[in-house]
Amino acid sequence: MYEMQIGEAAAGSGPVWHVVARDHRATLCGRPLQPGGNAETDRHCAPCMTAFQYVMQQASTE
Ligand SMILES: [Zn+2]
């Protein structure tokens, strides 16, 4: 299972939405999460999106 969580951007500044694997409690891009953050953003973490697409493709071909 995966969920979206706001965290610090992997590159640049400001918050972005990261993809988090629930069973690992880590973002797909490797950035630590900001616990308890109340930031809001419309931006998504590009490395997380790329990694998420990859794992979804792997899942669909198995
Ligand atoms: Zn990320």
N, CA, C, O and the ligand as a Tripos MOL2 file, in Angstrom:
@<TRIPOS>MOLECULE
protein
  249   247    63     0     0
PROTEIN
NO_CHARGES

@<TRIPOS>ATOM
      1 N           0.8340   -1.1950    0.0000 N.3       1 MET1
      2 CA          0.0000    0.0000    0.0000 C.3       1 MET1
      3 C           0.8750    1.2550    0.0000 C.2       1 MET1
      4 O           1.9390    1.3070    0.6160 O.2       1 MET1
      5 N           0.3860    2.2390   -0.7050 N.am      2 TYR2
      6 CA          1.1110    3.5020   -0.7690 C.3       2 TYR2
      7 C           0.1670    4.6470   -0.4320 C.2       2 TYR2
      8 O          -1.0360    4.5870   -0.6870 O.2       2 TYR2
      9 N           0.7420    5.6740    0.1400 N.am      3 GLU3
     10 CA         -0.0640    6.8410    0.4520 C.3       3 GLU3
     11 C           0.7690    8.0910    0.2040 C.2       3 GLU3
     12 O           1.9940    8.0330    0.1010 O.2       3 GLU3
     13 N           0.0770    9.2220    0.1090 N.am      4 MET4
     14 CA          0.7500   10.4820   -0.1360 C.3       4 MET4
     15 C           0.9520   11.2190    1.1810 C.2       4 MET4
     16 O           0.0520   11.2900    2.0190 O.2       4 MET4
     17 N           2.1570   11.7660    1.3450 N.am      5 GLN5
     18 CA          2.4220   12.5550    2.5340 C.3       5 GLN5
     19 C           3.2670   13.7630    2.1420 C.2       5 GLN5
     20 O           4.1390   13.6830    1.2770 O.2       5 GLN5
     21 N           2.9840   14.8740    2.7980 N.am      6 ILE6
     22 CA          3.7500   16.0930    2.5220 C.3       6 ILE6
     23 C           5.0880   16.0330    3.2370 C.2       6 ILE6
     24 O           5.1820   15.6360    4.3990 O.2       6 ILE6
     25 N           6.1130   16.4360    2.5120 N.am      7 GLY7
     26 CA          7.4470   16.4860    3.0920 C.3       7 GLY7
     27 C           8.2800   17.5030    2.3510 C.2       7 GLY7
     28 O           7.8420   18.1200    1.3800 O.2       7 GLY7
     29 N           9.4840   17.6550    2.8350 N.am      8 GLU8
     30 CA         10.3900   18.6080    2.2110 C.3       8 GLU8
     31 C          10.7780   18.1070    0.8210 C.2       8 GLU8
     32 O          10.9450   16.9050    0.6120 O.2       8 GLU8
     33 N          10.9190   19.0210   -0.1160 N.am      9 ALA9
     34 CA         11.2580   18.6420   -1.4800 C.3       9 ALA9
     35 C          12.6530   18.0370   -1.5430 C.2       9 ALA9
     36 O          13.5500   18.4290   -0.7970 O.2       9 ALA9
     37 N          12.8210   17.0650   -2.4540 N.am     10 ALA10
     38 CA         14.1220   16.4240   -2.6320 C.3      10 ALA10
     39 C          15.1270   17.4040   -3.2160 C.2      10 ALA10
     40 O          16.3180   17.3420   -2.9110 O.2      10 ALA10
     41 N          14.6420   18.3020   -4.0510 N.am     11 ALA11
     42 CA         15.4980   19.3240   -4.6350 C.3      11 ALA11
     43 C          14.7520   20.6480   -4.5640 C.2      11 ALA11
     44 O          13.5420   20.6960   -4.7850 O.2      11 ALA11
     45 N          15.4580   21.7010   -4.2600 N.am     12 GLY12
     46 CA         14.7960   22.9790   -4.1140 C.3      12 GLY12
     47 C          14.2650   23.1390   -2.7070 C.2      12 GLY12
     48 O          14.7780   22.5380   -1.7640 O.2      12 GLY12
     49 N          13.2430   23.9460   -2.5730 N.am     13 SER13
     50 CA         12.7160   24.2060   -1.2420 C.3      13 SER13
     51 C          11.2050   24.1370   -1.2710 C.2      13 SER13
     52 O          10.5810   24.1360   -2.3310 O.2      13 SER13
     53 N          10.6370   24.0810   -0.0870 N.am     14 GLY14
     54 CA          9.1910   24.0450    0.0250 C.3      14 GLY14
     55 C           8.6670   22.6270    0.0980 C.2      14 GLY14
     56 O           9.3670   21.6760   -0.2510 O.2      14 GLY14
     57 N           7.4380   22.4900    0.5500 N.am     15 PRO15
     58 CA          6.8460   21.1600    0.7000 C.3      15 PRO15
     59 C           6.3340   20.6040   -0.6190 C.2      15 PRO15
     60 O           5.9090   21.3460   -1.5050 O.2      15 PRO15
     61 N           6.3830   19.2940   -0.7290 N.am     16 VAL16
     62 CA          5.8050   18.5860   -1.8760 C.3      16 VAL16
     63 C           5.1310   17.3250   -1.3580 C.2      16 VAL16
     64 O           5.3700   16.8960   -0.2290 O.2      16 VAL16
     65 N           4.2900   16.7410   -2.1930 N.am     17 TRP17
     66 CA          3.6790   15.4610   -1.8590 C.3      17 TRP17
     67 C           4.6290   14.3380   -2.2260 C.2      17 TRP17
     68 O           5.0340   14.2050   -3.3810 O.2      17 TRP17
     69 N           4.9840   13.5300   -1.2330 N.am     18 HIS18
     70 CA          5.8010   12.3440   -1.4740 C.3      18 HIS18
     71 C           4.9170   11.1120   -1.4780 C.2      18 HIS18
     72 O           3.8360   11.1020   -0.8900 O.2      18 HIS18
     73 N           5.3930   10.0740   -2.1480 N.am     19 VAL19
     74 CA          4.7290    8.7750   -2.0770 C.3      19 VAL19
     75 C           5.4180    7.9570   -0.9900 C.2      19 VAL19
     76 O           6.6400    7.8080   -0.9880 O.2      19 VAL19
     77 N           4.6170    7.4310   -0.0690 N.am     20 VAL20
     78 CA          5.1610    6.7030    1.0760 C.3      20 VAL20
     79 C           4.6530    5.2690    1.0690 C.2      20 VAL20
     80 O           3.4510    5.0200    0.9710 O.2      20 VAL20
     81 N           5.5850    4.3340    1.1750 N.am     21 ALA21
     82 CA          5.1970    2.9310    1.3070 C.3      21 ALA21
     83 C           4.8430    2.6750    2.7620 C.2      21 ALA21
     84 O           5.6720    2.8550    3.6540 O.2      21 ALA21
     85 N           3.6150    2.2560    2.9940 N.am     22 ARG22
     86 CA          3.1480    2.1020    4.3740 C.3      22 ARG22
     87 C           3.9530    1.0820    5.1580 C.2      22 ARG22
     88 O           4.1910    1.2530    6.3530 O.2      22 ARG22
     89 N           4.3650    0.0320    4.4890 N.am     23 ASP23
     90 CA          5.0770   -1.0140    5.2300 C.3      23 ASP23
     91 C           6.5350   -0.6520    5.4880 C.2      23 ASP23
     92 O           7.2230   -1.3330    6.2490 O.2      23 ASP23
     93 N           7.0060    0.4250    4.8520 N.am     24 HIS24
     94 CA          8.3830    0.8460    5.0860 C.3      24 HIS24
     95 C           8.4720    2.1690    5.8230 C.2      24 HIS24
     96 O           9.5140    2.5040    6.3850 O.2      24 HIS24
     97 N           7.3910    2.9130    5.8210 N.am     25 ARG25
     98 CA          7.3720    4.2270    6.4610 C.3      25 ARG25
     99 C           8.5040    5.1000    5.9340 C.2      25 ARG25
    100 O           9.1610    5.8080    6.6960 O.2      25 ARG25
    101 N           8.7250    5.0420    4.6340 N.am     26 ALA26
    102 CA          9.7590    5.8560    4.0250 C.3      26 ALA26
    103 C           9.2650    6.3300    2.6700 C.2      26 ALA26
    104 O           8.4820    5.6460    2.0110 O.2      26 ALA26
    105 N           9.7220    7.4900    2.2640 N.am     27 THR27
    106 CA          9.3440    7.9880    0.9510 C.3      27 THR27
    107 C          10.0920    7.2160   -0.1250 C.2      27 THR27
    108 O          11.1880    6.7110    0.1180 O.2      27 THR27
    109 N           9.5070    7.1250   -1.3060 N.am     28 LEU28
    110 CA         10.1420    6.3960   -2.3960 C.3      28 LEU28
    111 C          11.4180    7.0840   -2.8690 C.2      28 LEU28
    112 O          12.3040    6.4390   -3.4290 O.2      28 LEU28
    113 N          11.5120    8.3900   -2.6440 N.am     29 CYS29
    114 CA         12.7060    9.1230   -3.0810 C.3      29 CYS29
    115 C          13.7860    9.1400   -2.0080 C.2      29 CYS29
    116 O          14.9050    9.5920   -2.2540 O.2      29 CYS29
    117 N          13.4520    8.6520   -0.8290 N.am     30 GLY30
    118 CA         14.4730    8.5680    0.2090 C.3      30 GLY30
    119 C          14.5180    9.7410    1.1580 C.2      30 GLY30
    120 O          15.2930    9.7340    2.1150 O.2      30 GLY30
    121 N          13.6910   10.7620    0.9080 N.am     31 ARG31
    122 CA         13.6730   11.8980    1.8180 C.3      31 ARG31
    123 C          12.9470   11.5310    3.1050 C.2      31 ARG31
    124 O          11.9610   10.7950    3.0800 O.2      31 ARG31
    125 N          13.4380   12.0470    4.2310 N.am     32 PRO32
    126 CA         12.7100   11.8190    5.4780 C.3      32 PRO32
    127 C          11.4110   12.6080    5.4830 C.2      32 PRO32
    128 O          11.3140   13.6710    4.8690 O.2      32 PRO32
    129 N          10.4280   12.0850    6.1730 N.am     33 LEU33
    130 CA          9.1510   12.7740    6.2690 C.3      33 LEU33
    131 C           9.2140   13.8490    7.3380 C.2      33 LEU33
    132 O           9.9830   13.7630    8.2950 O.2      33 LEU33
    133 N           8.3890   14.8540    7.1480 N.am     34 GLN34
    134 CA          8.2410   15.8920    8.1550 C.3      34 GLN34
    135 C           7.0080   15.5520    8.9880 C.2      34 GLN34
    136 O           5.8810   15.7820    8.5500 O.2      34 GLN34
    137 N           7.2120   15.0190   10.1600 N.am     35 PRO35
    138 CA          6.0540   14.6220   10.9610 C.3      35 PRO35
    139 C           5.2880   15.8250   11.4690 C.2      35 PRO35
    140 O           5.8650   16.8260   11.8940 O.2      35 PRO35
    141 N           3.9880   15.7010   11.4130 N.am     36 GLY36
    142 CA          3.1420   16.7370   11.9810 C.3      36 GLY36
    143 C           3.0950   18.0120   11.1820 C.2      36 GLY36
    144 O           2.6160   19.0350   11.6720 O.2      36 GLY36
    145 N           3.5850   17.9710    9.9560 N.am     37 GLY37
    146 CA          3.5720   19.1850    9.1560 C.3      37 GLY37
    147 C           2.1610   19.5570    8.7550 C.2      37 GLY37
    148 O           1.3460   18.6860    8.4510 O.2      37 GLY37
    149 N           1.8730   20.8290    8.7540 N.am     38 ASN38
    150 CA          0.5430   21.2740    8.3240 C.3      38 ASN38
    151 C           0.6490   22.0950    7.0460 C.2      38 ASN38
    152 O          -0.2310   22.8930    6.7240 O.2      38 ASN38
    153 N           1.7480   21.8800    6.3250 N.am     39 ALA39
    154 CA          1.9350   22.6200    5.0890 C.3      39 ALA39
    155 C           0.9560   22.1370    4.0350 C.2      39 ALA39
    156 O           0.4580   21.0130    4.0940 O.2      39 ALA39
    157 N           0.6920   22.9950    3.0810 N.am     40 GLU40
    158 CA         -0.1650   22.6120    1.9650 C.3      40 GLU40
    159 C           0.5530   22.9430    0.6670 C.2      40 GLU40
    160 O           1.2460   23.9550    0.5640 O.2      40 GLU40
    161 N           0.3760   22.0840   -0.3100 N.am     41 THR41
    162 CA          1.0220   22.3060   -1.5980 C.3      41 THR41
    163 C           0.2740   21.5650   -2.6920 C.2      41 THR41
    164 O          -0.4360   20.5950   -2.4280 O.2      41 THR41
    165 N           0.4390   22.0240   -3.9030 N.am     42 ASP42
    166 CA         -0.1080   21.3210   -5.0620 C.3      42 ASP42
    167 C           0.9990   20.5850   -5.8110 C.2      42 ASP42
    168 O           0.7480   19.8970   -6.8010 O.2      42 ASP42
    169 N           2.2220   20.7420   -5.3220 N.am     43 ARG43
    170 CA          3.3480   20.1540   -6.0360 C.3      43 ARG43
    171 C           3.5760   18.7090   -5.5860 C.2      43 ARG43
    172 O           3.2920   18.3420   -4.4460 O.2      43 ARG43
    173 N           4.0920   17.9080   -6.5080 N.am     44 HIS44
    174 CA          4.4130   16.5220   -6.2110 C.3      44 HIS44
    175 C           5.9040   16.2990   -6.3950 C.2      44 HIS44
    176 O           6.5510   16.9430   -7.2210 O.2      44 HIS44
    177 N           6.4310   15.3760   -5.6100 N.am     45 CYS45
    178 CA          7.8490   15.0490   -5.6700 C.3      45 CYS45
    179 C           8.1270   14.2500   -6.9390 C.2      45 CYS45
    180 O           7.6100   13.1440   -7.0990 O.2      45 CYS45
    181 N           8.9350   14.7940   -7.8360 N.am     46 ALA46
    182 CA          9.1980   14.1370   -9.1190 C.3      46 ALA46
    183 C           9.8610   12.7650   -8.9500 C.2      46 ALA46
    184 O           9.4210   11.8090   -9.5880 O.2      46 ALA46
    185 N          10.8970   12.6280   -8.1200 N.am     47 PRO47
    186 CA         11.4970   11.2980   -7.9290 C.3      47 PRO47
    187 C          10.5040   10.2750   -7.3770 C.2      47 PRO47
    188 O          10.5360    9.1070   -7.7630 O.2      47 PRO47
    189 N           9.6280   10.7110   -6.4800 N.am     48 CYS48
    190 CA          8.6120    9.8010   -5.9460 C.3      48 CYS48
    191 C           7.6400    9.3730   -7.0390 C.2      48 CYS48
    192 O           7.2680    8.2020   -7.1120 O.2      48 CYS48
    193 N           7.2270   10.3110   -7.8910 N.am     49 MET49
    194 CA          6.2890    9.9860   -8.9630 C.3      49 MET49
    195 C           6.9110    8.9830   -9.9280 C.2      49 MET49
    196 O           6.2530    8.0370  -10.3600 O.2      49 MET49
    197 N           8.1750    9.1950  -10.2600 N.am     50 THR50
    198 CA          8.8670    8.2840  -11.1690 C.3      50 THR50
    199 C           8.9720    6.8940  -10.5510 C.2      50 THR50
    200 O           8.7100    5.8910  -11.2140 O.2      50 THR50
    201 N           9.3530    6.8430   -9.2860 N.am     51 ALA51
    202 CA          9.4940    5.5580   -8.6030 C.3      51 ALA51
    203 C           8.1470    4.8610   -8.4660 C.2      51 ALA51
    204 O           8.0540    3.6380   -8.5770 O.2      51 ALA51
    205 N           7.1110    5.6490   -8.2260 N.am     52 PHE52
    206 CA          5.7760    5.0770   -8.0480 C.3      52 PHE52
    207 C           5.2770    4.4600   -9.3530 C.2      52 PHE52
    208 O           4.7090    3.3680   -9.3540 O.2      52 PHE52
    209 N           5.4930    5.1650  -10.4590 N.am     53 GLN53
    210 CA          5.1030    4.6130  -11.7570 C.3      53 GLN53
    211 C           5.8330    3.3030  -12.0210 C.2      53 GLN53
    212 O           5.2620    2.3640  -12.5760 O.2      53 GLN53
    213 N           7.1020    3.2480  -11.6170 N.am     54 TYR54
    214 CA          7.9040    2.0460  -11.8390 C.3      54 TYR54
    215 C           7.3400    0.8690  -11.0420 C.2      54 TYR54
    216 O           7.1620   -0.2220  -11.5830 O.2      54 TYR54
    217 N           7.0630    1.0880   -9.7690 N.am     55 VAL55
    218 CA          6.5760   -0.0260   -8.9560 C.3      55 VAL55
    219 C           5.1800   -0.4630   -9.4030 C.2      55 VAL55
    220 O           4.8340   -1.6400   -9.2990 O.2      55 VAL55
    221 N           4.3750    0.4870   -9.9010 N.am     56 MET56
    222 CA          3.0580    0.1190  -10.4020 C.3      56 MET56
    223 C           3.1750   -0.7410  -11.6560 C.2      56 MET56
    224 O           2.4140   -1.6900  -11.8430 O.2      56 MET56
    225 N           4.1400   -0.3990  -12.5140 N.am     57 GLN57
    226 CA          4.3620   -1.2020  -13.7210 C.3      57 GLN57
    227 C           4.8360   -2.6020  -13.3600 C.2      57 GLN57
    228 O           4.4210   -3.5890  -13.9670 O.2      57 GLN57
    229 N           5.7090   -2.6720  -12.3660 N.am     58 GLN58
    230 CA          6.2070   -3.9780  -11.9260 C.3      58 GLN58
    231 C           5.0600   -4.8080  -11.3860 C.2      58 GLN58
    232 O           4.9630   -6.0030  -11.6670 O.2      58 GLN58
    233 N           4.2000   -4.1820  -10.6180 N.am     59 ALA59
    234 CA          3.0800   -4.8990  -10.0160 C.3      59 ALA59
    235 C           2.1190   -5.4180  -11.0690 C.2      59 ALA59
    236 O           1.5660   -6.5090  -10.9260 O.2      59 ALA59
    237 N           1.9180   -4.6460  -12.1220 N.am     60 SER60
    238 CA          0.9310   -5.0190  -13.1280 C.3      60 SER60
    239 C           1.4480   -6.1130  -14.0580 C.2      60 SER60
    240 O           0.6610   -6.7730  -14.7370 O.2      60 SER60
    241 N           2.7550   -6.3080  -14.0920 N.am     61 THR61
    242 CA          3.3090   -7.3140  -14.9820 C.3      61 THR61
    243 C           3.5760   -8.6280  -14.2540 C.2      61 THR61
    244 O           3.9510   -9.6160  -14.8840 O.2      61 THR61
    245 N           3.3890   -8.6490  -12.9510 N.am     62 GLU62
    246 CA          3.6320   -9.8850  -12.2050 C.3      62 GLU62
    247 C           2.3890  -10.7750  -12.1880 C.2      62 GLU62
    248 O           2.4140  -11.8580  -11.6040 O.2      62 GLU62
    249 ZN          9.6580   12.1210   -2.6860 Zn       63 ZN63
@<TRIPOS>BOND
     1     1     2 1
     2     2     3 1
     3     3     4 2
     4     3     5 am
     5     5     6 1
     6     6     7 1
     7     7     8 2
     8     7     9 am
     9     9    10 1
    10    10    11 1
    11    11    12 2
    12    11    13 am
    13    13    14 1
    14    14    15 1
    15    15    16 2
    16    15    17 am
    17    17    18 1
    18    18    19 1
    19    19    20 2
    20    19    21 am
    21    21    22 1
    22    22    23 1
    23    23    24 2
    24    23    25 am
    25    25    26 1
    26    26    27 1
    27    27    28 2
    28    27    29 am
    29    29    30 1
    30    30    31 1
    31    31    32 2
    32    31    33 am
    33    33    34 1
    34    34    35 1
    35    35    36 2
    36    35    37 am
    37    37    38 1
    38    38    39 1
    39    39    40 2
    40    39    41 am
    41    41    42 1
    42    42    43 1
    43    43    44 2
    44    43    45 am
    45    45    46 1
    46    46    47 1
    47    47    48 2
    48    47    49 am
    49    49    50 1
    50    50    51 1
    51    51    52 2
    52    51    53 am
    53    53    54 1
    54    54    55 1
    55    55    56 2
    56    55    57 am
    57    57    58 1
    58    58    59 1
    59    59    60 2
    60    59    61 am
    61    61    62 1
    62    62    63 1
    63    63    64 2
    64    63    65 am
    65    65    66 1
    66    66    67 1
    67    67    68 2
    68    67    69 am
    69    69    70 1
    70    70    71 1
    71    71    72 2
    72    71    73 am
    73    73    74 1
    74    74    75 1
    75    75    76 2
    76    75    77 am
    77    77    78 1
    78    78    79 1
    79    79    80 2
    80    79    81 am
    81    81    82 1
    82    82    83 1
    83    83    84 2
    84    83    85 am
    85    85    86 1
    86    86    87 1
    87    87    88 2
    88    87    89 am
    89    89    90 1
    90    90    91 1
    91    91    92 2
    92    91    93 am
    93    93    94 1
    94    94    95 1
    95    95    96 2
    96    95    97 am
    97    97    98 1
    98    98    99 1
    99    99   100 2
   100    99   101 am
   101   101   102 1
   102   102   103 1
   103   103   104 2
   104   103   105 am
   105   105   106 1
   106   106   107 1
   107   107   108 2
   108   107   109 am
   109   109   110 1
   110   110   111 1
   111   111   112 2
   112   111   113 am
   113   113   114 1
   114   114   115 1
   115   115   116 2
   116   115   117 am
   117   117   118 1
   118   118   119 1
   119   119   120 2
   120   119   121 am
   121   121   122 1
   122   122   123 1
   123   123   124 2
   124   123   125 am
   125   125   126 1
   126   126   127 1
   127   127   128 2
   128   127   129 am
   129   129   130 1
   130   130   131 1
   131   131   132 2
   132   131   133 am
   133   133   134 1
   134   134   135 1
   135   135   136 2
   136   135   137 am
   137   137   138 1
   138   138   139 1
   139   139   140 2
   140   139   141 am
   141   141   142 1
   142   142   143 1
   143   143   144 2
   144   143   145 am
   145   145   146 1
   146   146   147 1
   147   147   148 2
   148   147   149 am
   149   149   150 1
   150   150   151 1
   151   151   152 2
   152   151   153 am
   153   153   154 1
   154   154   155 1
   155   155   156 2
   156   155   157 am
   157   157   158 1
   158   158   159 1
   159   159   160 2
   160   159   161 am
   161   161   162 1
   162   162   163 1
   163   163   164 2
   164   163   165 am
   165   165   166 1
   166   166   167 1
   167   167   168 2
   168   167   169 am
   169   169   170 1
   170   170   171 1
   171   171   172 2
   172   171   173 am
   173   173   174 1
   174   174   175 1
   175   175   176 2
   176   175   177 am
   177   177   178 1
   178   178   179 1
   179   179   180 2
   180   179   181 am
   181   181   182 1
   182   182   183 1
   183   183   184 2
   184   183   185 am
   185   185   186 1
   186   186   187 1
   187   187   188 2
   188   187   189 am
   189   189   190 1
   190   190   191 1
   191   191   192 2
   192   191   193 am
   193   193   194 1
   194   194   195 1
   195   195   196 2
   196   195   197 am
   197   197   198 1
   198   198   199 1
   199   199   200 2
   200   199   201 am
   201   201   202 1
   202   202   203 1
   203   203   204 2
   204   203   205 am
   205   205   206 1
   206   206   207 1
   207   207   208 2
   208   207   209 am
   209   209   210 1
   210   210   211 1
   211   211   212 2
   212   211   213 am
   213   213   214 1
   214   214   215 1
   215   215   216 2
   216   215   217 am
   217   217   218 1
   218   218   219 1
   219   219   220 2
   220   219   221 am
   221   221   222 1
   222   222   223 1
   223   223   224 2
   224   223   225 am
   225   225   226 1
   226   226   227 1
   227   227   228 2
   228   227   229 am
   229   229   230 1
   230   230   231 1
   231   231   232 2
   232   231   233 am
   233   233   234 1
   234   234   235 1
   235   235   236 2
   236   235   237 am
   237   237   238 1
   238   238   239 1
   239   239   240 2
   240   239   241 am
   241   241   242 1
   242   242   243 1
   243   243   244 2
   244   243   245 am
   245   245   246 1
   246   246   247 1
   247   247   248 2
@<TRIPOS>SUBSTRUCTURE
     1 MET1         2 RESIDUE 1 A MET
     2 TYR2         6 RESIDUE 1 A TYR
     3 GLU3        10 RESIDUE 1 A GLU
     4 MET4        14 RESIDUE 1 A MET
     5 GLN5        18 RESIDUE 1 A GLN
     6 ILE6        22 RESIDUE 1 A ILE
     7 GLY7        26 RESIDUE 1 A GLY
     8 GLU8        30 RESIDUE 1 A GLU
     9 ALA9        34 RESIDUE 1 A ALA
    10 ALA10       38 RESIDUE 1 A ALA
    11 ALA11       42 RESIDUE 1 A ALA
    12 GLY12       46 RESIDUE 1 A GLY
    13 SER13       50 RESIDUE 1 A SER
    14 GLY14       54 RESIDUE 1 A GLY
    15 PRO15       58 RESIDUE 1 A PRO
    16 VAL16       62 RESIDUE 1 A VAL
    17 TRP17       66 RESIDUE 1 A TRP
    18 HIS18       70 RESIDUE 1 A HIS
    19 VAL19       74 RESIDUE 1 A VAL
    20 VAL20       78 RESIDUE 1 A VAL
    21 ALA21       82 RESIDUE 1 A ALA
    22 ARG22       86 RESIDUE 1 A ARG
    23 ASP23       90 RESIDUE 1 A ASP
    24 HIS24       94 RESIDUE 1 A HIS
    25 ARG25       98 RESIDUE 1 A ARG
    26 ALA26      102 RESIDUE 1 A ALA
    27 THR27      106 RESIDUE 1 A THR
    28 LEU28      110 RESIDUE 1 A LEU
    29 CYS29      114 RESIDUE 1 A CYS
    30 GLY30      118 RESIDUE 1 A GLY
    31 ARG31      122 RESIDUE 1 A ARG
    32 PRO32      126 RESIDUE 1 A PRO
    33 LEU33      130 RESIDUE 1 A LEU
    34 GLN34      134 RESIDUE 1 A GLN
    35 PRO35      138 RESIDUE 1 A PRO
    36 GLY36      142 RESIDUE 1 A GLY
    37 GLY37      146 RESIDUE 1 A GLY
    38 ASN38      150 RESIDUE 1 A ASN
    39 ALA39      154 RESIDUE 1 A ALA
    40 GLU40      158 RESIDUE 1 A GLU
    41 THR41      162 RESIDUE 1 A THR
    42 ASP42      166 RESIDUE 1 A ASP
    43 ARG43      170 RESIDUE 1 A ARG
    44 HIS44      174 RESIDUE 1 A HIS
    45 CYS45      178 RESIDUE 1 A CYS
    46 ALA46      182 RESIDUE 1 A ALA
    47 PRO47      186 RESIDUE 1 A PRO
    48 CYS48      190 RESIDUE 1 A CYS
    49 MET49      194 RESIDUE 1 A MET
    50 THR50      198 RESIDUE 1 A THR
    51 ALA51      202 RESIDUE 1 A ALA
    52 PHE52      206 RESIDUE 1 A PHE
    53 GLN53      210 RESIDUE 1 A GLN
    54 TYR54      214 RESIDUE 1 A TYR
    55 VAL55      218 RESIDUE 1 A VAL
    56 MET56      222 RESIDUE 1 A MET
    57 GLN57      226 RESIDUE 1 A GLN
    58 GLN58      230 RESIDUE 1 A GLN
    59 ALA59      234 RESIDUE 1 A ALA
    60 SER60      238 RESIDUE 1 A SER
    61 THR61      242 RESIDUE 1 A THR
    62 GLU62      246 RESIDUE 1 A GLU
    63 ZN63       249 GROUP 0 **** ****
